[in-house]
Amino acid sequence: MKNWIPADGDTFVTKEGFIFNTFGYEHPPKRIIAFLKYIPSEFKALFNVEMLKRTWKYKGNKLFRAEKLYTAKNYLSFIETFQKNFSNYVYSCPFRRKKLISSPLSSIMSVYVPRECLKALVQIEQPDRLQQKALDFISLLSKESKVGLDNLGIHGSIALNMHAPESDIDFVVYGSQNFRKIEKTIEQLVHTGVLSYIFGNRIDKARRFKGRYRGKIFMYNATRQPAEIKTKFGDFKFKTVKQVRFRAIVEDDSETMFRPASYRIERYRPLNQASTLEESEIPHIVISNIGCYRNVARAGAEVKVSGTLEKVEEVKTGKVSTQVVVGTATSGDEYFWLK
């Protein structure tokens, strides 16, 4: 952890046994903004959310997971529980003017970086069946796409060595260009019958991030390379304006695969009277904090959006712009759909 530069999707374990996934790339001093993923059994009763029936074990400790990880209702419920019982995990952000789940660095005991977890997996002398299948799959993708293994990583339960035979293969691609190469390679391997897609709903079909390899489900997402991280915590101040619903055209999809996902849009068209804006208020960026809306629309696609209009002030210059955020943790009625 000494030289750890936190990136979206890194996993860490705290001294109480909570397991979090790092969210985004901008973090307060000596803190990490994150989502709670696994809850130790001894604290399960404190959390007023529906839990999956399945359980996990990390170093002998039994863990539970919320049935729905990233909903506004559950996020607010998590904050309430932490505020009452573990208040050091709640951070009042002066720039976003809201409470966020955030772990102090001093509470973190172990860190799992997908890139480093893959390196460790490669070094295992006698991998089990799932570990070997994950290695075979990622090696195949690396070979076919020409994306080096150093730009790929293993995530999820395999990374934490708490997997079971029914676990999925969850992997990470570092960098937008590498992600597009892997995406294209998977499409080609599906076409030749080596892989198959899994579409549970229209979002899955748009993202094409889930599939099957030799009978095993896989999922993948993107993480920014260090050179792709362009802002830091405290560069901007945010002020909520109101809820808006509108249609627009995606102008640029080069940063849509990350979390938060960033869509540059044009041709804003309100869907109700409340969403009619002055010219200076019209947003040209939609940010999605909700992971399932990553990479759902490419340039030229028409989208339908419900989110929170924010004023964004650049701290150094005072320049003000607007953006729409989907997934503000205050409303469950926010979405980003293909028309």
C-alpha positions as CSV (number, residue, x, y, z in Angstrom):
1,M,0.0,0.0,0.0
2,K,3.0,2.2,0.5
3,N,3.3,3.3,-3.2
4,W,-0.4,2.8,-4.0
5,I,-1.9,5.3,-6.4
6,P,-5.7,4.5,-6.1
7,A,-7.6,4.0,-9.3
8,D,-11.2,3.1,-10.0
9,G,-11.9,-0.6,-9.3
10,D,-9.1,-1.2,-6.9
11,T,-10.3,-3.2,-3.9
12,F,-9.3,-2.7,-0.3
13,V,-10.0,-4.4,3.0
14,T,-10.4,-2.4,6.2
15,K,-9.5,-3.2,9.8
16,E,-13.2,-4.0,10.5
17,G,-13.3,-6.5,7.6
18,F,-15.3,-4.3,5.2
19,I,-14.3,-4.8,1.6
20,F,-14.7,-1.7,-0.7
21,N,-14.2,-1.0,-4.3
22,T,-12.4,2.4,-5.1
23,F,-14.6,4.8,-7.0
24,G,-13.1,7.1,-9.6
25,Y,-9.8,8.9,-9.4
26,E,-10.3,12.0,-7.2
27,H,-9.9,11.5,-3.5
28,P,-9.6,13.8,-0.4
29,P,-6.3,13.9,1.4
30,K,-5.7,10.7,3.3
31,R,-9.1,9.2,2.3
32,I,-10.4,7.0,-0.5
33,I,-13.9,7.5,-1.9
34,A,-15.4,4.0,-2.4
35,F,-18.4,1.7,-2.7
36,L,-19.1,-0.9,-0.1
37,K,-19.1,-4.4,-1.6
38,Y,-18.8,-7.0,1.1
39,I,-20.0,-6.9,4.7
40,P,-18.7,-9.1,7.5
41,S,-21.3,-11.4,9.0
42,E,-20.9,-9.8,12.4
43,F,-22.2,-6.4,11.0
44,K,-24.9,-7.7,8.7
45,A,-27.7,-6.9,11.0
46,L,-26.7,-3.2,11.1
47,F,-27.4,-2.8,7.3
48,N,-31.0,-2.3,6.3
49,V,-30.7,-3.6,2.8
50,E,-31.6,-6.8,1.0
51,M,-28.7,-9.3,1.0
52,L,-27.9,-12.0,-1.5
53,K,-28.4,-15.5,-0.2
54,R,-24.9,-16.5,-1.3
55,T,-22.0,-15.8,1.0
56,W,-18.3,-15.4,0.6
57,K,-15.2,-16.1,2.8
58,Y,-12.2,-13.9,3.1
59,K,-9.4,-15.3,5.2
60,G,-11.9,-17.3,7.2
61,N,-14.4,-14.5,7.7
62,K,-17.9,-14.9,6.4
63,L,-19.1,-12.1,4.1
64,F,-22.4,-10.9,2.8
65,R,-23.2,-8.6,-0.2
66,A,-26.2,-6.4,-0.9
67,E,-28.5,-7.7,-3.6
68,K,-28.3,-4.3,-5.3
69,L,-24.9,-2.6,-4.9
70,Y,-25.3,0.7,-6.6
71,T,-28.7,2.2,-6.1
72,A,-29.5,5.6,-4.6
73,K,-31.6,4.0,-1.9
74,N,-28.9,1.5,-0.8
75,Y,-26.2,4.2,-0.9
76,L,-28.1,6.4,1.4
77,S,-28.8,3.4,3.6
78,F,-25.1,2.6,3.8
79,I,-24.3,6.2,4.7
80,E,-26.9,6.1,7.5
81,T,-25.5,2.9,8.9
82,F,-21.9,4.1,8.8
83,Q,-22.9,7.4,10.3
84,K,-24.4,5.6,13.3
85,N,-21.8,2.9,13.8
86,F,-18.6,3.7,11.9
87,S,-18.7,7.5,11.4
88,N,-15.1,7.6,10.2
89,Y,-16.3,6.1,6.9
90,V,-18.5,9.1,6.1
91,Y,-17.0,12.2,4.6
92,S,-18.7,15.6,4.2
93,C,-17.3,16.8,0.9
94,P,-17.0,20.6,0.7
95,F,-16.8,20.6,-3.1
96,R,-19.8,18.4,-3.8
97,R,-21.7,19.6,-0.7
98,K,-22.9,16.1,0.2
99,K,-21.9,13.1,2.3
100,L,-19.9,10.4,0.7
101,I,-18.7,6.9,1.7
102,S,-15.0,7.3,2.1
103,S,-12.4,5.3,4.0
104,P,-9.5,6.9,5.9
105,L,-6.2,5.5,4.7
106,S,-5.4,4.6,8.3
107,S,-8.3,2.1,8.3
108,I,-7.1,0.2,5.2
109,M,-5.3,-3.1,5.9
110,S,-4.9,-4.6,2.5
111,V,-5.1,-3.4,-1.1
112,Y,-5.8,-5.4,-4.3
113,V,-4.8,-3.7,-7.5
114,P,-6.1,-5.7,-10.6
115,R,-2.9,-5.3,-12.5
116,E,-0.8,-6.6,-9.6
117,C,-3.3,-9.4,-8.9
118,L,-2.9,-10.7,-12.4
119,K,0.9,-10.7,-12.0
120,A,0.5,-12.7,-8.8
121,L,-1.9,-15.1,-10.5
122,V,0.6,-15.8,-13.3
123,Q,3.2,-16.7,-10.6
124,I,1.0,-19.4,-8.9
125,E,2.7,-22.8,-9.4
126,Q,-0.5,-24.9,-9.2
127,P,-3.6,-22.7,-10.0
128,D,-7.0,-24.3,-9.4
129,R,-9.4,-24.9,-12.3
130,L,-11.0,-21.4,-12.2
131,Q,-7.7,-19.6,-11.8
132,Q,-6.2,-21.6,-14.8
133,K,-9.3,-20.8,-16.9
134,A,-9.0,-17.1,-16.1
135,L,-5.3,-17.2,-17.1
136,D,-6.1,-19.0,-20.3
137,F,-8.8,-16.6,-21.2
138,I,-6.8,-13.4,-20.4
139,S,-3.8,-14.8,-22.3
140,L,-6.0,-15.5,-25.3
141,L,-7.3,-12.0,-25.3
142,S,-3.9,-10.5,-24.9
143,K,-2.5,-12.6,-27.8
144,E,-5.4,-11.8,-30.2
145,S,-5.7,-8.1,-29.4
146,K,-1.9,-7.4,-29.0
147,V,-2.7,-5.7,-25.6
148,G,0.1,-6.7,-23.3
149,L,-0.7,-8.5,-20.0
150,D,0.7,-5.5,-18.2
151,N,-2.3,-3.6,-19.4
152,L,-4.8,-6.2,-18.1
153,G,-5.8,-7.1,-14.6
154,I,-7.9,-9.6,-12.6
155,H,-10.7,-8.3,-10.4
156,G,-13.4,-9.7,-8.1
157,S,-13.3,-12.8,-6.0
158,I,-10.4,-14.4,-7.9
159,A,-8.2,-11.4,-7.2
160,L,-8.9,-11.7,-3.4
161,N,-8.5,-15.5,-3.5
162,M,-12.1,-15.9,-2.2
163,H,-13.5,-17.5,-5.3
164,A,-15.7,-20.6,-5.5
165,P,-16.2,-22.9,-8.5
166,E,-19.3,-20.9,-9.5
167,S,-17.5,-17.5,-9.5
168,D,-17.1,-15.4,-12.6
169,I,-14.0,-14.2,-14.3
170,D,-13.9,-10.5,-13.8
171,F,-11.1,-8.6,-15.5
172,V,-9.9,-5.0,-16.1
173,V,-8.4,-3.3,-19.2
174,Y,-6.1,-0.3,-18.6
175,G,-6.5,2.6,-21.0
176,S,-9.2,3.6,-23.5
177,Q,-7.4,2.5,-26.6
178,N,-6.6,-0.9,-25.1
179,F,-10.2,-1.3,-24.0
180,R,-11.4,-0.7,-27.6
181,K,-8.9,-3.3,-28.9
182,I,-10.2,-5.9,-26.3
183,E,-13.7,-5.0,-27.2
184,K,-13.1,-5.6,-30.9
185,T,-11.2,-8.9,-30.2
186,I,-14.1,-10.2,-28.1
187,E,-16.5,-9.3,-30.9
188,Q,-14.3,-11.3,-33.3
189,L,-14.1,-14.3,-31.0
190,V,-17.8,-14.3,-30.6
191,H,-18.2,-14.2,-34.4
192,T,-15.9,-17.3,-34.7
193,G,-17.7,-19.2,-31.9
194,V,-14.9,-19.1,-29.3
195,L,-16.9,-16.8,-27.0
196,S,-20.5,-15.9,-26.7
197,Y,-22.2,-12.8,-25.4
198,I,-24.7,-12.8,-22.5
199,F,-27.5,-10.3,-22.8
200,G,-29.8,-10.2,-19.8
201,N,-31.3,-6.9,-20.8
202,R,-31.0,-4.0,-23.3
203,I,-28.1,-2.4,-21.2
204,D,-26.1,-5.7,-21.5
205,K,-26.8,-5.7,-25.2
206,A,-25.6,-2.2,-25.6
207,R,-22.5,-2.6,-23.5
208,R,-21.5,-6.1,-24.6
209,F,-19.3,-6.4,-21.5
210,K,-20.5,-9.8,-20.4
211,G,-20.0,-13.2,-22.0
212,R,-19.1,-16.8,-21.7
213,Y,-15.8,-18.6,-22.2
214,R,-15.6,-22.4,-22.0
215,G,-18.8,-22.5,-19.9
216,K,-17.7,-19.7,-17.5
217,I,-19.2,-16.2,-17.3
218,F,-16.8,-13.3,-17.8
219,M,-17.2,-9.5,-17.3
220,Y,-14.8,-6.7,-18.0
221,N,-14.5,-3.0,-17.5
222,A,-12.0,-0.2,-18.1
223,T,-9.6,1.7,-15.8
224,R,-7.8,4.9,-16.7
225,Q,-4.0,4.8,-17.2
226,P,-2.2,7.5,-15.1
227,A,-1.8,9.7,-18.2
228,E,-5.6,9.6,-18.7
229,I,-6.3,11.1,-15.2
230,K,-6.7,14.8,-16.0
231,T,-8.2,16.3,-12.8
232,K,-7.7,15.9,-9.1
233,F,-9.8,16.4,-6.0
234,G,-10.6,20.0,-5.3
235,D,-10.2,21.3,-8.9
236,F,-13.9,21.9,-9.1
237,K,-16.9,23.0,-7.0
238,F,-20.3,21.6,-7.8
239,K,-23.8,23.0,-7.1
240,T,-27.0,21.2,-7.7
241,V,-29.5,23.1,-9.9
242,K,-32.4,20.8,-10.6
243,Q,-33.6,17.5,-12.1
244,V,-33.8,17.4,-15.9
245,R,-35.0,15.0,-18.6
246,F,-33.9,15.3,-22.2
247,R,-32.8,13.7,-25.4
248,A,-29.4,14.4,-27.0
249,I,-26.9,13.1,-29.4
250,V,-23.6,11.6,-28.2
251,E,-20.8,13.6,-29.8
252,D,-17.7,11.9,-28.3
253,D,-17.5,8.4,-26.8
254,S,-13.8,8.3,-26.0
255,E,-14.3,8.4,-22.2
256,T,-17.5,6.5,-21.9
257,M,-16.0,3.2,-20.8
258,F,-14.6,4.5,-17.5
259,R,-16.3,5.1,-14.2
260,P,-17.5,7.8,-13.8
261,A,-18.4,7.6,-17.5
262,S,-18.2,10.8,-19.4
263,Y,-20.3,11.4,-22.5
264,R,-19.9,14.6,-24.5
265,I,-23.3,15.5,-26.0
266,E,-24.9,17.9,-28.4
267,R,-28.4,18.9,-29.6
268,Y,-30.0,19.0,-26.1
269,R,-33.8,18.7,-26.3
270,P,-35.9,18.9,-23.1
271,L,-38.6,16.3,-22.4
272,N,-40.7,18.4,-20.1
273,Q,-41.2,22.1,-19.3
274,A,-39.0,21.9,-16.1
275,S,-36.1,20.8,-18.3
276,T,-36.2,23.9,-20.6
277,L,-33.0,25.8,-20.1
278,E,-31.4,29.1,-20.9
279,E,-28.6,28.9,-23.6
280,S,-25.9,29.3,-20.9
281,E,-27.3,26.5,-18.9
282,I,-27.4,23.8,-21.6
283,P,-25.0,21.0,-20.7
284,H,-22.5,19.4,-23.1
285,I,-21.4,16.7,-20.7
286,V,-23.2,13.8,-19.0
287,I,-21.4,12.1,-16.2
288,S,-22.7,8.7,-15.1
289,N,-21.6,7.5,-11.6
290,I,-23.7,4.3,-12.2
291,G,-21.5,1.6,-13.6
292,C,-24.1,-0.1,-15.8
293,Y,-24.3,3.0,-17.9
294,R,-20.7,2.8,-19.0
295,N,-20.1,2.4,-22.7
296,V,-23.8,2.1,-23.6
297,A,-23.8,4.6,-26.5
298,R,-21.3,5.4,-29.2
299,A,-20.8,8.7,-31.1
300,G,-23.8,9.6,-33.2
301,A,-26.3,7.7,-31.0
302,E,-29.4,9.4,-29.7
303,V,-29.9,9.0,-25.9
304,K,-32.6,9.7,-23.4
305,V,-31.3,11.0,-20.0
306,S,-32.7,11.7,-16.6
307,G,-30.3,13.3,-14.2
308,T,-29.2,16.2,-12.0
309,L,-28.1,19.4,-13.6
310,E,-25.1,20.8,-11.9
311,K,-23.1,24.1,-12.1
312,V,-19.4,23.3,-12.2
313,E,-16.9,26.0,-11.1
314,E,-13.2,25.6,-11.9
315,V,-11.6,26.6,-8.6
316,K,-8.4,28.2,-10.1
317,T,-10.1,30.3,-12.9
318,G,-13.6,30.7,-11.6
319,K,-14.9,29.5,-15.0
320,V,-18.5,28.1,-14.7
321,S,-20.1,25.4,-16.9
322,T,-22.9,22.9,-16.5
323,Q,-23.1,19.1,-16.6
324,V,-25.7,16.5,-15.9
325,V,-24.9,13.7,-13.4
326,V,-26.7,10.3,-13.5
327,G,-26.3,8.6,-10.2
328,T,-26.2,11.4,-7.6
329,A,-27.1,9.1,-4.7
330,T,-30.1,11.3,-4.0
331,S,-32.6,10.1,-6.6
332,G,-33.5,6.7,-7.9
333,D,-35.1,8.1,-11.0
334,E,-32.0,8.8,-13.0
335,Y,-30.9,6.9,-16.1
336,F,-29.0,7.0,-19.4
337,W,-30.8,5.1,-22.1
338,L,-30.3,4.5,-25.8
339,K,-33.4,5.9,-27.6
